[in-house]
């Protein structure tokens, strides 16, 4: 999955959870935490594999359930200790939803369930092919994605992606545009204090 797809899925899942459990929209901190955490496994593994050759593939430490669960627990405990339990939960949910999202994505795109992508170091993922560096690998993969978009003959999966992106945008607006809302309030406070 692409980072923006993980961010969308993470935000939708947490926002729906927040509405169901807390009967409230996510705060800006919670929205930021869930979106950041939902892309963090890729921010850890892709550069370490593609740019620095520390891992053989882009599915290693960051995608490992053996790293993800303890990280979610530690961040949740730290957040709770400073009175930000919901932000800690948002982080944990965002991070942990990344793993099954990638497994589901491997099934949809490749017609096989790849549980191995979350089992590093017990089951390291073999590299798919040669890669150059982070930007080279990103450009190669994004080129394929871009070709599919520009071809105009979108798959059902692509239509589903567009649908969930539109739903996420509408949900974000319904939630009061968290993060943007806090940013604008901060700007207004700065402007009003300067007068």
BELBELQUI-V61802 format. One record per pair of residues at least 12 apart in sequence whose ideal C-beta (glycine too) atoms are under 10 Angstrom apart, sorted by the first residue. I is the first residue (numbers start at 1). J is the second residue. D is the distance in whole Angstrom. If there is no record, write none. Layout:
((I | J | D) (I | J | D))
This chain:
((1 | 38 | 10) (1 | 39 | 10) (1 | 42 | 8) (1 | 98 | 8) (1 | 101 | 6) (1 | 102 | 6) (1 | 104 | 9) (1 | 105 | 5) (1 | 106 | 9) (1 | 108 | 10) (1 | 109 | 9) (1 | 161 | 9) (2 | 39 | 9) (2 | 42 | 9) (2 | 105 | 9) (2 | 141 | 9) (2 | 142 | 8) (2 | 145 | 7) (2 | 161 | 9) (3 | 35 | 10) (3 | 38 | 8) (3 | 39 | 4) (3 | 40 | 10) (3 | 41 | 10) (3 | 42 | 6) (3 | 43 | 8) (3 | 46 | 9) (3 | 98 | 10) (4 | 35 | 10) (4 | 38 | 10) (4 | 39 | 8) (4 | 161 | 9) (4 | 165 | 8) (4 | 168 | 10) (5 | 38 | 9) (5 | 39 | 10) (5 | 101 | 8) (5 | 105 | 8) (5 | 161 | 6) (5 | 164 | 8) (5 | 165 | 8) (6 | 35 | 9) (6 | 37 | 9) (6 | 38 | 5) (6 | 39 | 5) (6 | 40 | 9) (6 | 41 | 8) (6 | 42 | 7) (6 | 94 | 8) (6 | 95 | 10) (6 | 97 | 8) (6 | 98 | 5) (6 | 101 | 6) (6 | 102 | 8) (6 | 105 | 9) (7 | 34 | 8) (7 | 35 | 5) (7 | 36 | 9) (7 | 37 | 10) (7 | 38 | 5) (7 | 39 | 6) (7 | 94 | 9) (7 | 98 | 10) (7 | 165 | 10) (7 | 168 | 8) (8 | 35 | 9) (8 | 38 | 9) (8 | 101 | 10) (8 | 161 | 8) (8 | 164 | 6) (8 | 165 | 6) (8 | 166 | 10) (8 | 167 | 9) (8 | 168 | 4) (8 | 169 | 9) (8 | 171 | 10) (8 | 172 | 10) (9 | 34 | 10) (9 | 38 | 7) (9 | 94 | 9) (9 | 97 | 6) (9 | 98 | 8) (9 | 100 | 10) (9 | 101 | 5) (9 | 104 | 10) (9 | 105 | 10) (9 | 161 | 10) (9 | 164 | 7) (9 | 165 | 10) (9 | 168 | 8) (10 | 31 | 10) (10 | 33 | 10) (10 | 34 | 5) (10 | 35 | 6) (10 | 36 | 9) (10 | 37 | 7) (10 | 38 | 3) (10 | 39 | 8) (10 | 40 | 10) (10 | 90 | 9) (10 | 91 | 10) (10 | 93 | 7) (10 | 94 | 4) (10 | 95 | 8) (10 | 96 | 10) (10 | 97 | 5) (10 | 98 | 7) (10 | 101 | 8) (10 | 168 | 10) (11 | 26 | 8) (11 | 30 | 10) (11 | 31 | 7) (11 | 34 | 6) (11 | 35 | 6) (11 | 38 | 7) (11 | 90 | 9) (11 | 94 | 8) (11 | 97 | 10) (11 | 168 | 6) (11 | 169 | 10) (11 | 171 | 8) (11 | 172 | 7) (11 | 175 | 9) (11 | 178 | 9) (12 | 34 | 10) (12 | 97 | 10) (12 | 164 | 7) (12 | 165 | 10) (12 | 167 | 7) (12 | 168 | 5) (12 | 171 | 6) (12 | 172 | 9) (13 | 34 | 8) (13 | 38 | 9) (13 | 90 | 10) (13 | 93 | 6) (13 | 94 | 8) (13 | 96 | 10) (13 | 97 | 5) (13 | 101 | 9) (14 | 26 | 6) (14 | 30 | 7) (14 | 31 | 8) (14 | 33 | 9) (14 | 34 | 4) (14 | 35 | 9) (14 | 37 | 9) (14 | 38 | 9) (14 | 86 | 10) (14 | 89 | 8) (14 | 90 | 5) (14 | 91 | 10) (14 | 92 | 10) (14 | 93 | 5) (14 | 94 | 6) (14 | 97 | 8) (15 | 30 | 9) (15 | 31 | 8) (15 | 34 | 8) (15 | 90 | 10) (15 | 168 | 8) (15 | 171 | 5) (15 | 172 | 8) (15 | 174 | 9) (15 | 175 | 6) (15 | 178 | 9) (16 | 171 | 8) (17 | 34 | 9) (17 | 89 | 8) (17 | 90 | 9) (17 | 93 | 7) (17 | 97 | 10) (18 | 30 | 7) (18 | 31 | 9) (18 | 34 | 9) (18 | 86 | 8) (18 | 89 | 9) (18 | 90 | 8) (18 | 93 | 10) (18 | 175 | 8) (18 | 178 | 10) (19 | 171 | 9) (19 | 174 | 9) (19 | 175 | 8) (21 | 86 | 10) (21 | 89 | 9) (22 | 86 | 7) (22 | 89 | 10) (24 | 86 | 9) (24 | 175 | 9) (25 | 171 | 9) (25 | 172 | 9) (25 | 174 | 7) (25 | 175 | 4) (25 | 176 | 6) (25 | 177 | 10) (25 | 178 | 7) (25 | 181 | 10) (26 | 86 | 8) (26 | 87 | 9) (26 | 90 | 7) (26 | 171 | 10) (26 | 172 | 9) (26 | 175 | 6) (26 | 176 | 9) (26 | 178 | 5) (26 | 179 | 9) (27 | 84 | 9) (27 | 86 | 7) (27 | 87 | 8) (27 | 90 | 9) (27 | 175 | 9) (27 | 176 | 9) (27 | 178 | 6) (27 | 179 | 9) (27 | 181 | 9) (27 | 182 | 8) (28 | 87 | 10) (28 | 175 | 10) (28 | 176 | 9) (28 | 177 | 9) (28 | 178 | 4) (28 | 179 | 5) (28 | 180 | 8) (28 | 181 | 6) (28 | 182 | 4) (28 | 183 | 8) (28 | 185 | 9) (28 | 186 | 10) (29 | 79 | 9) (29 | 84 | 7) (29 | 86 | 8) (29 | 87 | 5) (29 | 90 | 8) (29 | 91 | 10) (29 | 178 | 8) (29 | 179 | 9) (29 | 182 | 8) (30 | 84 | 9) (30 | 86 | 5) (30 | 87 | 5) (30 | 88 | 9) (30 | 89 | 8) (30 | 90 | 4) (30 | 91 | 9) (30 | 93 | 10) (30 | 94 | 10) (30 | 175 | 10) (30 | 178 | 7) (30 | 179 | 9) (31 | 87 | 9) (31 | 90 | 7) (31 | 94 | 10) (31 | 172 | 8) (31 | 175 | 8) (31 | 176 | 10) (31 | 177 | 9) (31 | 178 | 4) (31 | 179 | 5) (31 | 180 | 9) (31 | 181 | 9) (31 | 182 | 9) (32 | 87 | 8) (32 | 90 | 8) (32 | 91 | 9) (32 | 94 | 10) (32 | 178 | 8) (32 | 179 | 5) (32 | 182 | 9) (33 | 75 | 9) (33 | 79 | 8) (33 | 84 | 9) (33 | 86 | 9) (33 | 87 | 5) (33 | 88 | 8) (33 | 89 | 9) (33 | 90 | 4) (33 | 91 | 4) (33 | 92 | 9) (33 | 93 | 9) (33 | 94 | 7) (33 | 95 | 9) (34 | 87 | 9) (34 | 89 | 9) (34 | 90 | 4) (34 | 91 | 7) (34 | 92 | 9) (34 | 93 | 6) (34 | 94 | 4) (34 | 95 | 9) (34 | 97 | 9) (34 | 178 | 10) (35 | 90 | 9) (35 | 91 | 10) (35 | 94 | 7) (35 | 178 | 10) (35 | 179 | 8) (36 | 90 | 9) (36 | 91 | 7) (36 | 94 | 7) (36 | 95 | 9) (37 | 68 | 10) (37 | 71 | 9) (37 | 72 | 8) (37 | 75 | 8) (37 | 88 | 10) (37 | 90 | 7) (37 | 91 | 4) (37 | 92 | 7) (37 | 93 | 8) (37 | 94 | 3) (37 | 95 | 4) (37 | 96 | 8) (37 | 97 | 9) (37 | 98 | 8) (38 | 90 | 10) (38 | 91 | 9) (38 | 93 | 9) (38 | 94 | 4) (38 | 95 | 7) (38 | 96 | 9) (38 | 97 | 6) (38 | 98 | 5) (38 | 101 | 8) (39 | 94 | 8) (39 | 95 | 9) (39 | 98 | 8) (40 | 62 | 7) (40 | 68 | 9) (40 | 71 | 9) (40 | 91 | 9) (40 | 94 | 8) (40 | 95 | 6) (40 | 98 | 8) (41 | 58 | 9) (41 | 59 | 9) (41 | 60 | 9) (41 | 61 | 9) (41 | 62 | 4) (41 | 63 | 5) (41 | 64 | 9) (41 | 67 | 9) (41 | 68 | 7) (41 | 71 | 10) (41 | 94 | 10) (41 | 95 | 7) (41 | 96 | 10) (41 | 98 | 5) (41 | 99 | 7) (41 | 101 | 10) (41 | 102 | 8) (41 | 117 | 10) (41 | 118 | 9) (42 | 58 | 7) (42 | 59 | 10) (42 | 62 | 7) (42 | 63 | 8) (42 | 98 | 8) (42 | 102 | 9) (43 | 62 | 7) (44 | 58 | 10) (44 | 60 | 8) (44 | 61 | 6) (44 | 62 | 3) (44 | 63 | 8) (44 | 64 | 10) (44 | 67 | 9) (44 | 71 | 10) (45 | 57 | 8) (45 | 58 | 5) (45 | 59 | 6) (45 | 60 | 5) (45 | 61 | 6) (45 | 62 | 4) (45 | 63 | 6) (45 | 64 | 9) (45 | 117 | 10) (45 | 120 | 9) (45 | 125 | 10) (46 | 58 | 5) (46 | 59 | 9) (46 | 60 | 10) (46 | 62 | 8) (46 | 63 | 10) (46 | 131 | 10) (46 | 134 | 7) (46 | 137 | 8) (46 | 138 | 8) (46 | 141 | 10) (47 | 62 | 10) (47 | 133 | 9) (47 | 134 | 5) (47 | 137 | 10) (47 | 138 | 10) (48 | 60 | 7) (48 | 61 | 7) (48 | 62 | 8) (48 | 134 | 10) (49 | 61 | 10) (49 | 62 | 10) (49 | 125 | 9) (49 | 127 | 8) (49 | 131 | 8) (49 | 134 | 9) (49 | 137 | 8) (50 | 131 | 5) (50 | 132 | 8) (50 | 133 | 6) (50 | 134 | 4) (50 | 135 | 9) (50 | 136 | 8) (50 | 137 | 4) (50 | 138 | 8) (50 | 141 | 10) (51 | 131 | 9) (51 | 132 | 9) (51 | 133 | 5) (51 | 134 | 4) (51 | 135 | 8) (51 | 136 | 9) (51 | 137 | 8) (51 | 138 | 10) (52 | 133 | 9) (52 | 134 | 9) (53 | 131 | 9) (53 | 133 | 9) (55 | 120 | 8) (55 | 121 | 10) (55 | 124 | 8) (55 | 125 | 9) (55 | 127 | 9) (56 | 120 | 10) (56 | 124 | 6) (56 | 125 | 7) (56 | 126 | 7) (56 | 127 | 5) (56 | 128 | 10) (57 | 116 | 10) (57 | 117 | 8) (57 | 120 | 9) (57 | 124 | 8) (57 | 125 | 4) (57 | 126 | 7) (57 | 127 | 5) (57 | 128 | 7) (57 | 131 | 9) (58 | 102 | 10) (58 | 117 | 9) (58 | 125 | 8) (58 | 127 | 9) (58 | 128 | 9) (58 | 131 | 9) (58 | 134 | 10) (58 | 137 | 8) (58 | 141 | 10) (59 | 99 | 10) (59 | 102 | 7) (59 | 106 | 10) (59 | 114 | 8) (59 | 116 | 8) (59 | 117 | 4) (59 | 118 | 8) (59 | 119 | 9) (59 | 120 | 7) (59 | 123 | 10) (59 | 124 | 8) (59 | 125 | 4) (59 | 126 | 10) (59 | 127 | 10) (59 | 128 | 10) (60 | 117 | 9) (60 | 120 | 5) (60 | 121 | 8) (60 | 124 | 7) (60 | 125 | 7) (61 | 120 | 6) (61 | 121 | 8) (62 | 95 | 9) (62 | 98 | 9) (62 | 99 | 10) (62 | 120 | 9) (63 | 98 | 8) (63 | 99 | 6) (63 | 102 | 7) (63 | 103 | 10) (63 | 116 | 10) (63 | 117 | 6) (63 | 118 | 5) (63 | 119 | 9) (63 | 120 | 7) (63 | 125 | 8) (64 | 99 | 9) (64 | 117 | 9) (64 | 118 | 6) (64 | 119 | 7) (64 | 120 | 4) (64 | 121 | 7) (64 | 122 | 8) (64 | 123 | 10) (64 | 124 | 10) (65 | 96 | 9) (65 | 99 | 6) (65 | 100 | 10) (65 | 115 | 9) (65 | 117 | 10) (65 | 118 | 5) (65 | 119 | 7) (65 | 120 | 9) (65 | 122 | 9) (66 | 118 | 9) (66 | 119 | 8) (66 | 120 | 7) (66 | 121 | 8) (66 | 122 | 7) (67 | 95 | 10) (67 | 118 | 10) (67 | 120 | 8) (67 | 121 | 9) (68 | 92 | 9) (68 | 95 | 6) (68 | 96 | 6) (68 | 98 | 8) (68 | 99 | 6) (68 | 118 | 8) (69 | 92 | 9) (69 | 95 | 9) (69 | 96 | 7) (69 | 99 | 9) (71 | 91 | 9) (71 | 92 | 8) (71 | 95 | 6) (71 | 96 | 9) (72 | 88 | 8) (72 | 89 | 9) (72 | 91 | 7) (72 | 92 | 3) (72 | 93 | 8) (72 | 94 | 9) (72 | 95 | 5) (72 | 96 | 6) (73 | 88 | 9) (73 | 92 | 7) (74 | 88 | 9) (74 | 92 | 9) (75 | 87 | 9) (75 | 88 | 6) (75 | 89 | 9) (75 | 90 | 10) (75 | 91 | 5) (75 | 92 | 6) (75 | 95 | 8) (76 | 88 | 4) (76 | 89 | 6) (76 | 90 | 10) (76 | 91 | 7) (76 | 92 | 5) (76 | 93 | 10) (78 | 91 | 10) (79 | 91 | 7) (79 | 92 | 9) (98 | 118 | 9) (99 | 115 | 10) (99 | 117 | 8) (99 | 118 | 5) (100 | 115 | 10) (100 | 118 | 8) (102 | 114 | 8) (102 | 117 | 6) (102 | 118 | 7) (103 | 115 | 6) (103 | 116 | 9) (103 | 117 | 7) (103 | 118 | 7) (105 | 117 | 10) (105 | 157 | 9) (108 | 155 | 9) (108 | 156 | 9) (108 | 157 | 5) (108 | 160 | 9) (109 | 155 | 9) (109 | 157 | 7) (145 | 158 | 9) (149 | 162 | 10))
